[in-house]
Amino acid sequence: MSYRLYMQPVPPFGALHGDIEGQRFNWTLIDASGVFQAGGQGDDREVVEQTLTQNDLDHVRLVGLVPGDEALFCFAEIPAKQARYVRQALPFAVEEQIAQDIDSVHLALGERSEQGFRVAAIDRQRTAIWHELFDAVQGADLDSLYPDAALLPVNECRWCICLLGEDTLVAGSRGEWFRMDTANLGIFSHTLASPDENEVVAEISVALYGSEADFETYAGVVSELQQQERLKITKEALEMTPLELLAHSHHNLLCSPINLCQGQFEAVDRSGGLWRLWRPAAVIAGIWFLLQVGVEVGLGYYHLQEARQLEQQAMSIYRGVFPNDRQATPQNVRRVLEGQLRLARQQGPQADFLSLLSQAGAEYDRLGGGQNVQFDSVNYSRQRGELVVELRADSYDRLSSLRSAIGDRGLEARIGSVVNDASGARARLTVSGGAGS
């Protein structure tokens, strides 16, 4: 079962002055389902390590909580979307918001919001100290570092406040966090009651957590908060330790803190536990991938050979029809063939005088010659490519049959100027080389 260990240093912070071994912690251990299994207040590191050893726990995921006032929250307006470019531009985007040489500051990048990228800025040397402090815990692997106030459960409230005796943790719905003296909370309430820019609200919701003892001790501060007209205070007496509240919020995704373990402080999984767990699946996936690639390559080669054979067959047929054409290739044969057909349609059948006369005369003979159909005159227009025949027949049906027969030869035949009389029908038959002539 996967366990997660939350450790929060308590004042005085001796680790910042070189006394790492003497630093004491509030701590809590939860299992994968979020149930608290163990915990302590003001214990040294040895107590935590003994608890892990006694319960035969190894490579527990450690979440370290640094004091919220150690890290500054700010926004970075960066138009880029790719992480590499965002990180390159990050120092320049927040430099004016930080009263310290930017080269001495460790910047941790959070999620993007409407105001820009959320950023946590913390002194690089102090980050190294906190990292060393938590990384020294035996039986646990450092997974992440967060400002403690950033783990408060903001939920649907604008502000969340948790009393920790003389200290108070504050977090906002935009991602901001603070750690401050509880005595100054009343003064800070004016800031909490101020709406955001371009925001018009009748009241601002505030969730206030604390023990009954803290509510009683700091009743004046709480009363000052409640007197702010714009603040809607919801008090909730804690039945757990403040650290357990933070752990519960983090485990149930009720907050969106910025992990300080980035860049040179990025956490490394030294256990290999996840890899051992997923290694069989990874091996199977790798084998499947190689097989799939092999199959795809084989199918690709097979289809390539089939395509080449079809190209050869197509070119063989084309060469049989157009033996003198040397411009066609397998890549352009379709376009060339379409051009040949288009040209053939445009030119149509042979449309000179003799051809038109012979084909029209052939059908004239087939229909009975001078007995049923008689030619009175024949005219030919070279400019229009038309043969005009004045003819007479015993009925219009004969004329229609002649026109249809000539049309079956691929020519265009039209009958006009039809005159019906007692002896039959007279008309003008116009024959041309086809629709495209």
Backbone torsions as a table, in degrees:
resi	resn	phi	psi	omega
1	MET	NA	142.3	-179.0
2	SER	-84.4	131.6	178.5
3	TYR	-118.0	153.1	177.9
4	ARG	-130.5	129.1	-177.8
5	LEU	-108.9	122.2	176.8
6	TYR	-103.8	127.3	-179.6
7	MET	-129.1	130.3	-177.6
8	GLN	-126.9	114.4	178.2
9	PRO	-62.8	145.7	178.9
10	VAL	-114.3	149.8	178.5
11	PRO	-64.0	152.2	-4.4
12	PRO	-76.0	145.4	-176.2
13	PHE	-84.5	78.8	-178.6
14	GLY	-64.0	-26.0	-178.4
15	ALA	-60.6	-31.7	-179.4
16	LEU	-71.4	-13.2	-179.6
17	HIS	-114.3	20.4	174.1
18	GLY	96.7	-6.6	-178.8
19	ASP	-95.3	69.7	-179.2
20	ILE	-68.2	-39.6	-177.3
21	GLU	-67.2	-28.7	-176.8
22	GLY	-89.9	-2.6	-178.9
23	GLN	-67.7	136.3	179.7
24	ARG	-110.2	158.8	-171.1
25	PHE	-136.7	150.4	154.6
26	ASN	-91.4	138.7	-176.1
27	TRP	-148.8	155.5	176.6
28	THR	-150.6	144.5	-178.5
29	LEU	-117.6	126.5	179.4
30	ILE	-124.9	154.0	177.7
31	ASP	-93.0	-174.2	-174.6
32	ALA	-64.8	-23.8	-180.0
33	SER	-90.6	0.2	177.9
34	GLY	89.4	10.2	179.3
35	VAL	-84.1	133.1	179.7
36	PHE	-75.0	126.0	-176.5
37	GLN	-104.7	-30.5	-179.6
38	ALA	-162.6	165.8	179.0
39	GLY	-177.8	172.8	-179.9
40	GLY	-165.7	165.1	-179.1
41	GLN	-125.2	124.4	175.2
42	GLY	66.6	30.4	179.8
43	ASP	-90.2	154.6	173.9
44	ASP	-84.8	174.0	-174.3
45	ARG	-63.6	-32.0	-177.6
46	GLU	-62.5	-38.2	179.2
47	VAL	-62.5	-42.7	179.8
48	VAL	-64.2	-45.0	-178.2
49	GLU	-65.4	-38.3	178.1
50	GLN	-64.1	-37.2	178.7
51	THR	-63.8	-42.5	178.6
52	LEU	-65.0	-39.6	-179.2
53	THR	-68.8	-43.3	-178.9
54	GLN	-63.6	-30.1	178.7
55	ASN	-95.3	11.3	177.8
56	ASP	53.6	44.8	179.7
57	LEU	-106.4	133.4	-179.9
58	ASP	-137.9	146.7	179.6
59	HIS	57.3	42.1	173.2
60	VAL	-69.6	142.5	179.2
61	ARG	-76.8	121.1	-175.5
62	LEU	-101.4	127.8	174.5
63	VAL	-110.9	112.3	-180.0
64	GLY	-94.6	135.2	179.6
65	LEU	-112.7	116.2	177.5
66	VAL	-94.7	155.9	179.1
67	PRO	-55.4	135.9	-175.0
68	GLY	-60.5	-26.9	-179.6
69	ASP	-81.4	-0.9	175.9
70	GLU	-76.2	-28.3	-174.9
71	ALA	-116.6	136.4	178.3
72	LEU	-96.4	135.7	176.4
73	PHE	-97.0	136.9	176.7
74	CYS	-154.8	171.1	177.5
75	PHE	-111.5	149.7	176.7
76	ALA	-126.8	116.7	178.1
77	GLU	-88.9	101.7	-177.8
78	ILE	-127.3	120.4	-177.2
79	PRO	-71.0	-22.2	-177.0
80	ALA	-66.3	156.1	179.6
81	LYS	-114.0	-31.5	-179.9
82	GLN	-71.6	134.9	-173.9
83	ALA	-57.5	-37.5	-177.3
84	ARG	-62.1	-44.9	-179.4
85	TYR	-71.9	-34.0	178.7
86	VAL	-63.4	-44.1	-178.8
87	ARG	-67.8	-33.3	177.7
88	GLN	-66.5	-37.2	-177.3
89	ALA	-87.3	-12.1	-173.0
90	LEU	-57.4	-48.2	-179.0
91	PRO	-59.2	-38.1	-179.4
92	PHE	-71.6	-29.5	-176.8
93	ALA	-75.4	-25.9	-175.4
94	VAL	-115.2	0.6	-173.8
95	GLU	-56.4	-41.8	-177.2
96	GLU	-73.2	-14.5	-179.5
97	GLN	-90.8	-5.5	-174.0
98	ILE	-117.9	124.4	-178.8
99	ALA	-88.1	55.9	-177.9
100	GLN	-162.6	152.8	177.5
101	ASP	-56.9	122.5	-173.9
102	ILE	-62.4	-25.5	179.9
103	ASP	-71.7	-17.4	179.8
104	SER	-98.4	8.8	-175.9
105	VAL	-112.1	136.0	172.8
106	HIS	-91.9	124.2	-177.8
107	LEU	-108.0	126.5	177.0
108	ALA	-112.4	129.0	-174.9
109	LEU	-93.2	131.2	177.0
110	GLY	-107.5	-160.5	-177.4
111	GLU	-73.6	161.0	177.3
112	ARG	-87.4	139.3	178.8
113	SER	-130.8	-176.1	-180.0
114	GLU	-65.1	-28.4	-179.8
115	GLN	-85.3	-9.5	-177.5
116	GLY	127.8	-168.4	178.1
117	PHE	-74.6	135.5	175.0
118	ARG	-79.0	134.3	-173.6
119	VAL	-134.4	139.9	171.5
120	ALA	-111.7	126.6	-180.0
121	ALA	-115.8	128.4	-177.2
122	ILE	-144.9	146.1	-180.0
123	ASP	-56.8	132.9	-173.9
124	ARG	-65.1	-40.6	-178.9
125	GLN	-66.9	-40.2	179.2
126	ARG	-69.1	-34.1	175.3
127	THR	-61.6	-40.9	178.7
128	ALA	-61.9	-37.6	179.0
129	ILE	-66.6	-47.9	178.8
130	TRP	-61.5	-41.1	179.1
131	HIS	-61.5	-44.3	179.2
132	GLU	-64.6	-38.8	-179.0
133	LEU	-60.1	-49.8	-177.3
134	PHE	-77.8	-30.8	-178.3
135	ASP	-70.3	-16.9	-178.2
136	ALA	-82.6	-7.6	-178.3
137	VAL	-69.3	122.2	180.0
138	GLN	-78.9	138.9	179.8
139	GLY	88.5	-2.0	179.7
140	ALA	-135.1	144.8	177.7
141	ASP	-110.6	125.1	-179.1
142	LEU	-61.2	121.2	-177.8
143	ASP	-103.4	-38.8	-176.0
144	SER	-162.1	156.5	174.1
145	LEU	-124.5	132.1	179.8
146	TYR	-134.6	148.3	164.9
147	PRO	-64.6	130.2	-171.0
148	ASP	-58.6	-40.5	-177.6
149	ALA	-65.3	-23.1	-177.8
150	ALA	-69.4	-12.0	-178.7
151	LEU	-93.9	4.6	178.3
152	LEU	-65.0	143.5	-179.5
153	PRO	-79.0	92.9	-178.6
154	VAL	-69.2	-38.6	-178.4
155	ASN	52.5	-127.1	-178.0
156	GLU	-96.7	5.3	179.6
157	CYS	-84.4	157.8	174.5
158	ARG	-77.3	-38.2	179.7
159	TRP	-132.6	148.1	173.5
160	CYS	-129.1	131.1	-176.5
161	ILE	-126.5	137.5	177.5
162	CYS	-132.7	122.1	179.7
163	LEU	-81.5	129.9	177.5
164	LEU	-124.0	55.3	-176.3
165	GLY	71.2	-121.2	-178.2
166	GLU	-72.5	-18.1	179.0
167	ASP	-107.9	155.2	177.9
168	THR	-135.4	137.0	175.7
169	LEU	-102.1	137.0	-180.0
170	VAL	-132.4	136.7	175.4
171	ALA	-138.1	147.1	179.8
172	GLY	-116.7	163.8	-176.5
173	SER	-70.1	-17.5	177.5
174	ARG	-82.9	-6.4	179.9
175	GLY	110.6	-8.9	-177.3
176	GLU	-72.6	157.4	178.6
177	TRP	-146.0	157.4	178.3
178	PHE	-146.8	152.5	166.7
179	ARG	-129.1	125.6	-171.2
180	MET	-146.0	168.4	174.7
181	ASP	-70.5	134.2	-179.3
182	THR	-60.4	-32.8	-179.0
183	ALA	-63.6	-24.2	-179.3
184	ASN	-91.3	2.4	-175.2
185	LEU	-66.0	-34.6	179.6
186	GLY	-63.3	-41.7	177.2
187	ILE	-65.6	-39.9	-178.5
188	PHE	-68.8	-16.5	-178.9
189	SER	-62.2	-27.6	177.7
190	HIS	-65.1	-37.2	176.8
191	THR	-68.4	-40.1	179.1
192	LEU	-63.3	-32.4	-176.8
193	ALA	-81.1	-9.0	179.8
194	SER	-81.1	127.5	179.6
195	PRO	-72.1	159.3	176.2
196	ASP	-67.1	163.8	178.3
197	GLU	-58.7	136.1	-180.0
198	ASN	62.8	22.4	179.8
199	GLU	-113.6	130.6	178.1
200	VAL	-119.7	108.6	-178.8
201	VAL	-134.7	147.3	179.1
202	ALA	-78.4	-35.9	179.9
203	GLU	-148.2	155.7	-178.2
204	ILE	-116.9	121.6	-176.1
205	SER	-80.5	137.1	-178.9
206	VAL	-135.3	126.3	174.3
207	ALA	-97.7	124.0	-176.5
208	LEU	-115.0	115.6	178.5
209	TYR	-107.1	151.1	175.7
210	GLY	172.0	163.4	176.7
211	SER	-78.6	163.5	178.0
212	GLU	-61.0	-34.7	179.4
213	ALA	-66.2	-41.8	179.3
214	ASP	-66.8	-40.4	178.3
215	PHE	-61.6	-36.0	-179.7
216	GLU	-75.4	-42.4	-178.2
217	THR	-65.2	-40.4	-176.2
218	TYR	-109.7	41.2	-179.0
219	ALA	-61.8	-35.7	179.6
220	GLY	-65.2	-40.8	178.6
221	VAL	-66.0	-43.4	179.3
222	VAL	-63.3	-39.9	178.9
223	SER	-63.9	-38.4	178.6
224	GLU	-65.0	-36.6	175.1
225	LEU	-63.0	-44.5	-175.3
226	GLN	-70.2	-19.6	179.9
227	GLN	-80.6	-13.4	175.6
228	GLN	-68.7	118.7	-173.2
229	GLU	-63.1	-35.2	-175.4
230	ARG	-81.0	-13.8	-176.7
231	LEU	-93.0	128.2	174.0
232	LYS	-104.0	100.1	-173.3
233	ILE	-88.1	129.1	173.2
234	THR	-116.0	108.7	-178.3
235	LYS	-86.8	136.3	175.5
236	GLU	-134.8	115.0	178.3
237	ALA	-75.3	128.8	-176.5
238	LEU	-77.0	133.8	171.6
239	GLU	-104.5	12.2	176.6
240	MET	-137.7	172.2	177.5
241	THR	-74.1	155.6	176.9
242	PRO	-55.9	-38.0	179.0
243	LEU	-64.1	-38.6	177.6
244	GLU	-65.1	-33.5	174.8
245	LEU	-62.3	-44.5	179.5
246	LEU	-64.8	-41.9	179.7
247	ALA	-64.7	-42.4	178.0
248	HIS	-61.6	-43.8	179.3
249	SER	-62.1	-44.0	-178.6
250	HIS	-68.1	-43.3	-178.3
251	HIS	-64.4	-34.7	-177.1
252	ASN	-97.3	14.0	173.9
253	LEU	58.2	40.5	177.4
254	LEU	-91.5	7.2	-179.5
255	CYS	-147.8	165.5	179.1
256	SER	-132.0	69.1	-177.2
257	PRO	-74.6	163.1	178.2
258	ILE	-99.2	121.5	179.8
259	ASN	-74.8	122.1	-179.8
260	LEU	-77.8	-11.9	179.2
261	CYS	-80.1	78.1	178.0
262	GLN	-134.4	161.5	178.4
263	GLY	62.2	-127.9	-177.6
264	GLN	-68.0	-15.9	179.7
265	PHE	-102.7	13.5	-178.2
266	GLU	-62.7	134.8	-177.7
267	ALA	-70.1	141.6	179.5
268	VAL	-117.4	128.8	178.0
269	ASP	-79.3	102.8	-178.4
270	ARG	-86.5	-9.6	-176.6
271	SER	-78.6	-32.0	-173.6
272	GLY	67.9	11.7	-175.6
273	GLY	-62.8	-45.2	-179.9
274	LEU	-64.1	-38.0	179.4
275	TRP	-66.2	-40.9	177.9
276	ARG	-62.9	-35.0	-179.3
277	LEU	-69.2	-40.1	-174.2
278	TRP	-98.7	-4.2	-175.5
279	ARG	-58.4	-45.3	178.1
280	PRO	-58.7	-42.5	178.7
281	ALA	-64.7	-37.7	179.6
282	ALA	-65.8	-39.7	178.6
283	VAL	-63.8	-44.5	179.0
284	ILE	-62.6	-42.7	179.2
285	ALA	-63.3	-37.8	178.4
286	GLY	-65.3	-43.1	178.5
287	ILE	-63.9	-43.8	178.9
288	TRP	-60.8	-40.8	-179.6
289	PHE	-62.8	-44.2	179.8
290	LEU	-63.8	-41.7	178.1
291	LEU	-63.4	-41.9	-180.0
292	GLN	-63.3	-41.8	177.8
293	VAL	-62.7	-41.8	178.8
294	GLY	-61.4	-43.3	179.2
295	VAL	-63.6	-43.4	-179.6
296	GLU	-63.6	-40.8	178.6
297	VAL	-64.8	-42.8	178.7
298	GLY	-62.7	-44.6	178.0
299	LEU	-64.0	-38.1	178.6
300	GLY	-63.0	-42.1	179.0
301	TYR	-66.2	-40.8	179.4
302	TYR	-61.9	-46.8	180.0
303	HIS	-66.3	-30.3	177.4
304	LEU	-66.0	-43.3	178.8
305	GLN	-65.9	-40.8	177.9
306	GLU	-61.7	-41.6	179.8
307	ALA	-63.7	-40.3	179.4
308	ARG	-65.2	-39.9	178.0
309	GLN	-64.6	-41.1	178.7
310	LEU	-65.6	-36.8	177.5
311	GLU	-63.0	-42.4	179.4
312	GLN	-64.0	-41.4	178.3
313	GLN	-64.0	-42.9	179.9
314	ALA	-62.5	-42.8	-179.5
315	MET	-68.3	-33.8	178.2
316	SER	-64.0	-43.4	178.3
317	ILE	-65.6	-41.4	-178.9
318	TYR	-65.1	-43.3	179.1
319	ARG	-62.0	-32.6	178.0
320	GLY	-66.2	-31.9	-179.3
321	VAL	-86.9	-38.9	-178.9
322	PHE	-123.6	75.3	-174.7
323	PRO	-65.8	-25.1	-176.0
324	ASN	-91.4	-3.6	-178.5
325	ASP	-84.1	121.7	179.5
326	ARG	-113.5	4.0	-177.7
327	GLN	-90.5	-23.0	-176.4
328	ALA	-73.5	138.5	174.8
329	THR	-130.7	167.1	177.5
330	PRO	-57.4	-26.3	-178.0
331	GLN	-79.9	-30.0	-175.0
332	ASN	-119.3	8.8	-174.7
333	VAL	-61.9	-35.8	180.0
334	ARG	-64.3	-45.8	-179.3
335	ARG	-64.2	-39.9	179.8
336	VAL	-65.9	-43.1	-179.3
337	LEU	-64.9	-40.3	176.9
338	GLU	-62.2	-36.8	176.9
339	GLY	-65.6	-39.8	178.1
340	GLN	-62.5	-43.5	-179.3
341	LEU	-68.2	-38.9	178.9
342	ARG	-62.4	-41.4	179.6
343	LEU	-65.8	-38.7	179.8
344	ALA	-65.0	-38.5	179.0
345	ARG	-67.7	-37.1	-179.7
346	GLN	-68.5	-39.2	-178.5
347	GLN	-77.0	-34.2	178.7
348	GLY	66.6	-171.2	178.9
349	PRO	-67.0	162.9	177.1
350	GLN	-59.3	125.3	-170.1
351	ALA	-120.0	29.5	177.1
352	ASP	-81.8	173.0	-172.8
353	PHE	-60.7	-48.7	-175.5
354	LEU	-64.9	-39.2	-179.3
355	SER	-65.0	-46.8	179.9
356	LEU	-62.7	-42.1	-178.6
357	LEU	-66.2	-40.9	-177.2
358	SER	-67.4	-41.2	-178.4
359	GLN	-71.5	-39.7	176.0
360	ALA	-66.7	-39.1	178.8
361	GLY	-65.5	-34.9	178.7
362	ALA	-62.2	-43.7	178.6
363	GLU	-71.1	-31.6	175.4
364	TYR	-61.2	-45.3	178.5
365	ASP	-65.2	-39.5	-176.3
366	ARG	-65.8	-27.3	-179.3
367	LEU	-89.6	8.6	174.9
368	GLY	113.0	2.5	175.9
369	GLY	59.9	-135.1	-174.7
370	GLY	-71.7	-10.1	-179.2
371	GLN	-72.7	-47.6	-176.1
372	ASN	-102.4	-28.0	-177.3
373	VAL	-134.8	134.7	179.6
374	GLN	-127.6	135.9	174.4
375	PHE	-89.0	125.2	176.4
376	ASP	-91.7	-39.8	178.2
377	SER	-155.6	155.9	-179.3
378	VAL	-131.8	129.0	177.4
379	ASN	-131.2	146.4	-179.3
380	TYR	-131.5	131.4	176.7
381	SER	-109.1	108.8	179.8
382	ARG	-66.6	-35.9	-178.4
383	GLN	-61.9	-43.4	179.6
384	ARG	-91.3	-12.4	-177.0
385	GLY	66.2	38.8	-175.8
386	GLU	-123.4	141.9	173.6
387	LEU	-107.5	119.6	-177.7
388	VAL	-111.3	121.2	-175.5
389	VAL	-120.5	123.7	171.3
390	GLU	-88.0	122.5	-174.5
391	LEU	-140.8	165.3	-179.2
392	ARG	-132.8	144.0	178.4
393	ALA	-142.3	161.4	-178.8
394	ASP	-71.5	-15.8	176.2
395	SER	-158.1	162.7	178.8
396	TYR	-68.4	-26.5	179.4
397	ASP	-61.8	-35.1	177.8
398	ARG	-62.9	-44.0	179.4
399	LEU	-62.4	-41.6	-179.8
400	SER	-65.4	-37.3	178.5
401	SER	-65.7	-40.5	179.0
402	LEU	-63.9	-43.2	179.0
403	ARG	-61.8	-43.2	-179.8
404	SER	-65.1	-39.9	-179.1
405	ALA	-65.2	-41.8	178.4
406	ILE	-65.9	-38.0	177.9
407	GLY	-63.2	-32.8	179.0
408	ASP	-65.7	-19.6	178.5
409	ARG	-83.3	2.8	179.4
410	GLY	92.1	6.8	177.9
411	LEU	-98.1	166.0	175.7
412	GLU	-103.0	124.2	-178.2
413	ALA	-125.5	129.3	-179.4
414	ARG	-128.0	141.5	177.8
415	ILE	-109.9	129.6	178.7
416	GLY	-142.1	171.3	178.8
417	SER	53.5	48.4	-178.0
418	VAL	-78.2	131.8	176.3
419	VAL	-129.3	121.1	177.6
420	ASN	-99.6	132.3	175.4
421	ASP	-139.4	-171.1	-175.5
422	ALA	-65.4	-28.5	-176.9
423	SER	-88.9	-7.8	-179.5
424	GLY	145.5	-135.1	-176.8
425	ALA	-138.4	137.4	174.5
426	ARG	-113.9	144.3	-178.2
427	ALA	-159.7	170.6	176.2
428	ARG	-113.2	123.4	-180.0
429	LEU	-103.5	120.1	178.0
430	THR	-109.0	123.9	-177.6
431	VAL	-119.1	129.1	177.9
432	SER	-134.1	177.5	-172.9
433	GLY	-75.8	-0.7	178.8
434	GLY	133.3	178.8	-173.9
435	ALA	-65.6	-26.8	-176.6
436	GLY	-91.2	-3.3	-176.3
437	SER	-78.9	NA	NA
